[in-house]
Amino acid sequence: AKIAVGSAVYGVSEVGGDVVVASAKAVSGAIKGAAEVGGDVGTVAVSAVEGAVETVGNLGKDTTSVVRASTLAAVEAADALGSEVGAKVRNALLSAASLPREVIEAALKGRENK
């Protein structure tokens, strides 16, 4: 998921597209794909968000908005598959040492307050 999401985001960047939107859509697709084949959606969520963040960072762009958008996309895709899947993705993202916990917490809190 990490390489697939990163490649999608990079491709969108190359044609002048919005990397934040691309990140969110690619992460959402990764979650849905993992669930369809019985994969570990928590692991895929972390890997997908990492791929988006690393790619955007390597492009020299701000990663905070990408973390936020990718987190929300992952959780929304997971919630659509059921509350248990949503909880698994939330827990995985919050416990990932490679991702900025404070940004993820803020994104999740903002979503819950809607």
Order of alpha helices (4+ residues) and beta strands (2+ residues): alpha-alpha-alpha-alpha-alpha-alpha
